[in-house]
Amino acid sequence: MRASTINAAYALRQERHTGSIEPGKRADLVILDRNQIRQATVRHTHGPSGD
C-alpha cells in the first residue's frame, strides 16, 4: 500500500499535497468490502496537478 500512496507521492515530489490521509491533503478514497490487492489495477486518470 505504501508503494502506491506515500512512496509514489515522494517520487512525484507531491508528498506535501497527497500520499497520506491528513487534513489539507488531496485524497481519492476507494473503500472495498474485501481484500482486492491481488486483483487491483492502477489507473492514472490525471496528473499530479489535478489535470
Beta strands, then each sheet from edge to edge (+ up, - down):
end
